[in-house]
Amino acid sequence: MAGQISPTRTALLASKAQKKLASDGADLLKRKRDALIGEFFALVRDALAAREELSSVSKGAYLSLFTAKAWDSPEAVESLALARPSELQVDLQVESVYGVKVPKIDLPKFSTDVPFSPIGVGARTMSAAQDFQKVLAAIIKVAATETKLRRIGEEIKKTSRRVNALEQIVIPGVEDDIRFIRGVLDQREREESFRLKKIKAKLEREEENAQKEAREAQQAAD
């Protein structure tokens, strides 16, 4: 960059301002990255807890399912499962976490009503249906938490790349420009100082010669 910049005092001031702007930007990005890292590790705990919850309710639900099939027959359980609506409405919103857009999912409220007559339906089948509602809620919770975790992780990587670019490329480049401009300006100042000294010495010699000639002329006149 030094070869493309004009070595003037105006350029020096502009480069200093650019360096300050880049340094301030790097500091802001570091603070953002640190905040996101804190949020990331908090979400890791939430994600692990959600996974454990899913694993726990899944084991209980499948045990309930096997028990229901054993007592009420697989055909009865499967026929009743087909009566349940296959769609589920989920309230999805978007929130900002330190500038990162992440999903916010409210867990659905499952209705206690059943789409079939409970008469003749075994209690174990009803229990299995309720247990799998818990599994579905746990799956939604895991999906929301891990999606948020992934997006924040991606933003941490992106922010780190920006900090590295500023600290390792932009700021060193601007510092090279500042050193180049200062070197040229210092050289010009030294040359100007040397030139002024030569002019001053020349003027002093001329003044001495003039004074000498004036004295000689006075002596000749006397």
C-alpha positions in Angstrom: 0.0 0.0 0.0 2.9 2.3 0.7 3.7 2.6 -3.0 0.2 3.7 -3.8 -0.1 6.4 -1.2 0.9 10.1 -1.4 3.4 10.9 1.3 1.8 14.1 2.6 0.8 15.3 6.0 -2.8 15.0 5.0 -2.3 11.4 4.1 -0.5 10.8 7.4 -3.5 12.2 9.3 -5.9 10.1 7.3 -3.8 7.0 7.9 -3.7 7.6 11.6 -7.5 8.0 11.6 -7.8 4.8 9.6 -5.7 2.9 12.1 -7.7 4.2 15.0 -10.9 3.2 13.2 -9.6 -0.3 12.5 -8.4 -0.7 16.1 -11.7 0.4 17.5 -13.5 -1.9 15.1 -11.3 -4.8 16.2 -12.0 -4.0 19.9 -15.8 -3.9 19.3 -15.6 -7.2 17.4 -13.6 -8.8 20.2 -16.2 -7.8 22.7 -19.0 -9.1 20.5 -17.1 -12.4 20.0 -16.5 -12.7 23.8 -20.2 -12.2 24.5 -21.2 -14.7 21.8 -18.7 -17.3 23.3 -20.4 -16.8 26.7 -23.8 -17.3 25.1 -22.5 -20.3 23.1 -21.3 -22.2 26.2 -24.6 -21.4 28.0 -26.4 -22.9 25.0 -24.1 -25.9 25.1 -25.4 -26.7 28.6 -29.0 -26.2 27.4 -28.4 -28.4 24.4 -26.9 -31.2 26.5 -29.8 -30.9 28.9 -32.3 -31.0 26.0 -30.6 -34.1 24.6 -30.7 -35.8 28.0 -34.3 -35.0 28.3 -35.1 -36.3 24.9 -33.2 -39.5 25.6 -35.0 -40.0 28.9 -38.6 -39.4 27.6 -37.8 -41.5 24.5 -36.9 -44.5 26.6 -40.1 -44.1 28.7 -42.2 -43.6 25.6 -40.9 -46.6 23.7 -41.4 -48.7 26.9 -45.0 -47.5 27.1 -45.5 -48.3 23.4 -44.2 -51.8 23.7 -46.4 -52.3 26.8 -49.4 -51.0 25.0 -48.8 -53.3 22.0 -48.4 -56.2 24.3 -51.7 -55.5 26.1 -53.9 -53.9 23.4 -52.3 -55.6 20.3 -50.1 -53.8 17.7 -53.0 -53.5 15.3 -55.2 -51.7 17.8 -52.4 -49.3 18.7 -51.5 -48.5 15.1 -55.1 -48.0 14.1 -55.6 -45.5 16.9 -52.3 -43.7 15.9 -53.7 -43.1 12.5 -56.6 -41.2 13.9 -54.2 -38.6 15.4 -53.8 -35.5 13.1 -50.3 -35.6 11.4 -49.8 -31.8 11.5 -48.6 -29.7 14.4 -48.6 -25.9 14.6 -45.4 -24.5 16.0 -45.1 -20.8 17.0 -41.7 -19.7 15.4 -40.3 -16.3 16.0 -36.9 -14.7 15.3 -34.9 -12.9 18.0 -31.5 -11.2 18.0 -28.6 -12.3 20.1 -25.9 -9.7 19.9 -26.9 -9.1 16.3 -27.3 -12.8 15.4 -30.8 -13.8 14.1 -31.8 -17.0 15.9 -35.1 -18.9 16.0 -37.3 -18.7 19.1 -39.7 -21.6 19.3 -42.5 -21.8 21.8 -43.3 -25.4 22.7 -46.8 -26.4 21.5 -49.5 -27.1 23.9 -50.9 -30.5 23.3 -54.6 -31.0 23.6 -55.8 -33.6 26.0 -58.7 -34.3 23.7 -58.5 -37.5 21.7 -59.8 -37.9 18.1 -61.4 -41.2 19.0 -63.7 -42.6 21.7 -61.7 -43.6 24.7 -64.2 -46.4 25.3 -62.5 -49.6 24.7 -59.0 -48.0 24.5 -56.6 -49.4 27.0 -55.0 -47.2 29.6 -51.6 -48.2 28.4 -52.3 -47.0 24.9 -53.5 -43.7 26.3 -50.3 -43.4 28.4 -48.1 -44.2 25.4 -49.8 -41.4 23.4 -49.2 -38.9 26.2 -45.5 -40.1 26.5 -44.9 -39.6 22.8 -46.3 -36.0 23.1 -43.5 -35.4 25.5 -41.1 -36.9 23.0 -42.3 -34.5 20.3 -42.0 -31.6 22.6 -38.4 -32.7 23.5 -37.5 -33.0 19.8 -38.8 -29.5 19.1 -36.7 -28.2 22.1 -33.6 -29.9 20.9 -34.1 -28.6 17.3 -34.5 -25.0 18.5 -31.6 -25.1 20.9 -29.2 -26.7 18.5 -30.2 -24.4 15.6 -29.5 -21.4 17.8 -26.2 -23.0 18.9 -25.1 -23.6 15.3 -25.9 -20.1 14.2 -24.1 -18.5 17.1 -21.1 -20.8 16.4 -21.0 -19.7 12.8 -21.1 -16.0 13.9 -18.2 -16.6 16.3 -16.1 -18.0 13.4 -17.1 -15.1 11.2 -16.3 -12.5 13.8 -13.0 -14.2 14.6 -12.1 -14.0 10.9 -12.9 -10.3 10.8 -10.8 -9.6 13.9 -7.9 -11.6 12.4 -8.2 -9.7 9.1 -8.1 -6.3 11.0 -5.3 -7.2 13.3 -3.1 -9.2 10.8 -3.8 -7.4 7.5 -5.5 -4.1 7.8 -3.8 -2.5 10.8 -0.2 -3.7 9.8 -0.8 -2.4 6.3 -1.9 1.0 7.7 1.1 1.0 10.0 3.4 0.4 7.0 1.8 3.4 5.3 2.4 5.6 8.4 6.0 4.5 8.6 6.5 5.2 4.9 4.9 8.6 5.0 6.9 9.6 8.2 10.1 8.4 6.6 9.5 10.5 3.5 8.4 13.6 5.5 11.4 13.2 7.8 13.7 13.0 4.8 12.1 16.0 3.2 12.5 17.9 6.5 16.2 17.0 6.7 16.7 18.0 3.1 14.9 21.3 3.7 16.9 22.0 6.9 20.1 21.3 5.0 19.1 23.6 2.2 18.1 26.4 4.6 21.5 26.0 6.3 23.3 26.4 3.0 21.2 29.4 2.1 21.9 30.9 5.5 25.6 30.3 5.2 25.6 31.8 1.7 23.8 34.9 2.9 26.2 35.2 5.8 29.2 35.0 3.5 27.7 37.6 1.2 27.0 39.9 4.1 30.6 39.5 5.3 31.9 40.2 1.9 29.7 43.2 1.6 30.8 44.5 5.0 34.5 43.8 4.0 34.1 45.7 0.7 32.4 48.6 2.6 35.3 48.8 5.0 37.8 48.7 2.2 36.0 51.4 0.4 35.9 53.5 3.5 39.6 53.0 4.1 40.3 54.0 0.5 38.2 57.1 0.9 40.1 58.1 4.0 
